[in-house]
Amino acid sequence: MPENVPEPPFRSVLQLIERSFAEYPDRPAYTNMGKTISYADLDRLSMQFACYLQQTLKLTRGERVAIMLPNILQYPVAMCGIFRAGLVVVNVNPMYTARELKHQLKDSGARCIVILENFAHTLEKVIADTNVEAVVTTGVGDLLKWPKSLLTNFALRHVKKAVPPYKLPNRVTFNQALKLGTGGSLKPVDIGYADIAYLQYTGGTTGVSKGAMLSHRNMVHNVQQTITWSADAYGDDPIIAITALPLYHIFSLQGNCLTVMAQGGLNVLISNPRDFEGFAKEIAKFKFNLFTGVNTMFASLMHTPSFGQIDFSHLRVCIGGGTAVQPAVAKEWKEKTGNTILQGYGLTETSPAAIVCRPDEEYTGTIGLPIPSTEVMIASDEGGALQIGEIGEICIRGPQVMEGYWHRPEDTADTMLPGGWLKTGDVGRMDEKGYLWIEDRKKDMILVSGFNVYPNEIENVIVEIDGILEAAAIGIPDERSGEAVKVFAVRTDEAVTEQTIIDYCREHLTGYKRPRSVEFRDELPKTNVGKILRRALRE
């Protein structure tokens, strides 16, 4: 793997997508629920949407447009249209509460939002307190084939009652917006490296959600870095990617949406990855060679009845990110699929890819090596570089590091060290071969009698127990030791008891790391991309 990458062949996300339109018009670009659109289709539809934004709404260069959609065909159409109109994408989690949505819309200053009608009632509650002037609503079935489009929307609205009533005056539907933009003449907008491409809000797992300013330079460099990292992994075969992680999340947005599009590949969109039976049956239809996921997704998918129907023989790259892949999950995945889960590491603030295992490596627990054109430093609390093997905060420098937080100079200053280094907030070490090992989230660390206890280590031990599906460890107040370890676990076998877990930990963990108590739950709180929310367990 080269140390550095050459200058990307595109100076903006706009150039990236338009080059793909020109080079791969007849190739399939996205497929969802039985409907496939080609790059030529995406070119035509996104141009219509761009004309609507620019000519009908009169939005001007640099203004923000929010997208509040799951993985449906409307997402890439809207995203590409926004860039073609010279605007900025603000990705919004569709599961946001009214309070969370209000914060993000107010903070970003978005003037327009594209929203799934299932969530329009949430927008209704807060729109008066935001800058949003134009609302584009869409149903899940809007871009599907007829009559499936009609039947899908009817079922969701009237049978499943999945669309609560709402009132949003002057809204237009997605298909109306496309019609309004048909035949329009788009005024070209010159955007380049320095312009903001995305306001990508942090997950908020450790504090207030902040808008990371990801420039076109950040994004196209990270795409080029990822392409260089994967090298010849796919041979001459077009990429067919399973895209189950939401496109509004930076991992899927860059690793699947943009990187696959840059190479003329196909994204297989999974709209509801929590329906694991439907998920498994859908991907069984494809000879996919790229699969991205998170630990909880891999674990749950393997315990789905239809998992055995999936053909993994064409899979060349399988990446796990978002949180550490547990050894027990990685081992089981290898046994069942014959493929290795390559751990990747990054943040919203790094666009996101920064450290990834090599495509030809087996799972060892490491998060890998810095990708080309990326530097990593393990820093002390004072900000100085630590030696090989010493544990400290992982810091990253490279062209993919964000420009800063939107309208938050103090937060930006707190996150950046002199010289362009980004403090990740994650604790890790570097071995003598340059491989990075993550210990845990700095703020999730448990302090027991002065000893640092990393929750990941405890969780990795507990999920080795037969009958345990997931586990999360937190620190709870303790008069004697300051903090003690408490474990929350999801079990698949009622025969597993609290004592079972305590006894197993007694065998595999030193005294101060052992859980003082265990609480069983039917499920653990997670973000929409599968990260376990330890914060929610502490509250």
HUWO-V799312 format. One line per field, one symbol per residue. phi: phi as a letter, one per 20 degrees, with the letter a starting at -180 (. if undefined). psi: psi as a letter, one per 30 degrees, with the letter a starting at -180 (. if undefined). burial: b if it has 9 or more other C-alpha atoms within 8 Angstrom, else e. A space follows every 10 residues. Layout:
phi->???
psi->???
burial->???
This chain:
phi->.ffcdfggfc dafgfgffff gfecgeffdb cblndddeff ffgfffffff fffeeeemfd gnfdcedccf fcffffffgf ffffemdded fcffegfgff fggfffffmg eccdcffgdf fffgfcgfec efdccdebeg egdeffefgf fffffffdee ledfgbccgm fcegffffff efmfdeegce cbgfffeced effmfcrffc efedfffgff ffffffffff ldgemeeffc dedeffffeg gfgefdgfff ffdmedeeed fcffefffgf ffffecefcc cdacgffgff ffdegegfee eefefdccdd bnbfefgfff fffffedmde eefccacgfd mdfccbfffe defcofeodg fgmcdccedf fenefeegne eaefcccrfe fgfpeglcff ffffedegnn eeeenddabd efenfeceer fgeefdddln efceggffff fffffgndeb bbdcecgbfe dnccedddcd ddcfffdgfg ffffffedcf gfeffebcce cfbdfcffdn ffefgffff
psi->klelllklgk gleeeeeeee eefhefkkek kkhfkkklee eeeeeeeeee eeeeeefhkl kflkkkjika ilffeeeeee eeefgglkkj kkjfgkleee eeeeeeefgk fkkjkkffgf feeeffefgl gkfkkjlkle geglkkgeee eeeeeeefef hfjkkljjkg llleeeeeef fkgljkjkkj kaefkkekjj klfgfgakkk jkjjleeeee eeeeeeeeef cgefbgkkkj kjiekkffke eeeeeddeee efggakjjkj eiffieeeee eefffkilfk kkaleeeeee efgkegeffk jgffkekjkk aelkkkeeee eeeeeffgkk jjklkalefg gfkekklkfg llkfflfalk lkgkkkkjkl ffglkllkfk kakkkkklff klfakjgiee eeeffklkgg kkkfgkkalk afggkkkkel keffkkjjhf kkkjeeeeee eeffkkfkel lkklklkkee gellkkkkkk kfjffkleee eeeeeeffkl effkkflkkk lelkkllfgg kkjeeeff.
burial->eeeebeebee bbbbbbbbbb beebbebbbb bbeebbbbbb bbbebbbbbb bbbbbbeebb ebbbbbbbbb bbbebebbbb bbbbbbbbbb bbbbebebee bbebbbebbb bbbbbbbbbb bbbbebbeeb bbebbbbbbb bbbbeeebbb bbbbbbbeee bebbeeeeee bbbbeebbeb beebebeeee bbbebbbbbb bbeeeeeebb bbbbbbbbbb bbbbbbbbbb eeebeeebbb bbbbbbbbbb bbbbbbbbbb bbbbbbbbbb bbbeebbebb bebbeebbbb bbbbbbbbbb beebebbeeb ebeebbbbbb bbebbbebbb eebbeeeebb bbbbbbbbbb bbbbbbbbee eebebbbbbb bbbbebbbbb eeeeebeeeb bbbbbbbebb bbebbbeebe ebeebbbeee bbbbbbbbbb beeebbbbbb bbebbbbbbe eebbbbebbb bbbebebbbb bbbbbbeeee bbbbbbbbbb beeeebebee bbebbbeebe eebbbeebbe beebbbbebb bbbbeeeee
